[in-house]
């Protein structure tokens, strides 16, 4: 029985356990920065939501890497398409984001919040793949767009979302 349990936890993984933890916590942290900006604006999808979206995207990405690692070179397996992973993550987040978008008296509300959720998913995907620079730049750009451009809109008297 102990050998069976040892075998279960000793899979040959495409990334070391330390890297796995760094990617999961990194995705949650970077997406938390996006969520923190949304939280300060009292939006429906704030800190926890964006952290969970990024974490989930990173988990799905790491699972996809593991599947490709374990089954990708076997001749009798189904052909593995990594782009389907990206499509599935994007579709799932789009479903969540659609829930925060609504129309009231001719005005559409929640588009920016939905877009920030989508960005958190992309950041989680990047971190899950180990694309730290892309994730960090996307996080910085997202915060710049959400925070600084809102300040510019307010100063210019432009109606925000």
N, C-alpha and C positions, 0 to 999 in steps of 0.2 A: 504494500500500500504506500509506504513512504517513497519507494522508487517511482511509483506512478505519479505521485504529487511532485516529486523532484523533476521528473520529465515534463510535467505540465508547465512548470515555471522556468524551464531552461530552454525554451525555444531559441533557435538561432534567429536573432532579430536584425533587421537592417540598420538599426541605430542602437547605440549603447543605452543602458537604463538611465544614466546621468543625462544624456542628450534628450531622451524622451521626457524626463521631468523638466528639463530646462525649456523644451519646446512647449509643453503644456502650460507651465507657469508663465512663460514669456508671452504666449498668446493671450492668456487671461489678463496679464498686466498691461500689455499694449492696448488691448480692446477696452480695458478698464479706463484708460485715459480718454478714449473716445466717449465712453459711457459717462465718465465724470463730467465732461462738458455738457452732455445732454441732461444729466441729473441736475446740474445747476440751473437749468432752464425749466425744470419740472416737467420734462417730457415723459411720455408713457414708457419709452424704452431708455432706461438710464444705465447706471453703473452695473448693476447685477445682470441685466439683460444682455448688454453688450459683452460683458465678460463671459457669460455662458455661451453666447453665440460664437465668440472667438475660440473658446475652449472646445466646444463641440466640433467646430470646423477643423481644428488641429487634431482632435481625436480621430475623426473620420479620415483625415489625411494619413495619419500614422497607421491606421488600420489598413488603408489602401496600400501603403508601402509594404506592410507586412504580408498582405495577400499576394502582391506582386513578387515579393521575395520568396515566399514559400511555394507558390504554385506557378509562377511565371515561366519557368524553364522546363516544366514537365510536359512531355509530348501529348498526353491524353487529357489535358485540361482545356477548359474553355479559354478562348483568346481573351486576354485582359486588356482593357482600354482605360488608361488612367484619366482620360478626358471625361469619362462618365462620372468619375468621382467629383470633379469640379462641377459638372452639370447638376449632380444630385445635391451637393452642398448649396449651390446657387439657388436651385429650385426650392429647397427647404427654407432658406432664409427669405426668399421672395414671398413665400407663403406667410411667414411670420410678419414681414414688413407690410404686406397687404392689410394685415389686421390693424395696423396703426394708422393707415391712410383712410380718411373719410371725407365726405362732402357735406358741408353745412351752409345752407343759404347761398349756394353758388360758389362758395370758397372751398378749395381743397386744402385739407389740413393733414399734417403728418408726413408729408413727402420727404422732408429733410431727415426726420427721425427714421423713416424707412430706409433712406439712402445711407444713413450712418450705420444701421444694422447690416446692410449689405457690405459696407466697407469693413465692418468688424469681421464678417465672414471671410472676406478676402485676406485680411490680415492674419486671421487664424490659419487659413490655408497656406499662406506664405511661411509662417512660422513652423507649421507642421512639416513643410518640405525643407526647412532649414534655410530659407531665403530671408535671413534676418535684416539685411540692408533694405530690401524692398519693403518689408514689414515696417521697419522704423521710419523710412521715408514716407510711406503711406499714412502712418499714424500722425507724423508731424504735419503732413499736408492736410489731413482730415481735420486736425485741431485748428490749423491755420484757417481753413475754409469755414469751419463752424464758428469759431470764436472771433477772429479778427475781421472777417468779412461781414459778420453780423454787426459788429461795432461800426463798420463803414456804412452799412445800410441804415442803421439807426441815425448816424450823424447826418446822412444825406436825406433822411426823411422817407426812405423807401420802405414800403410795407414788407415786413418779414412774414414767413410762413405762419 
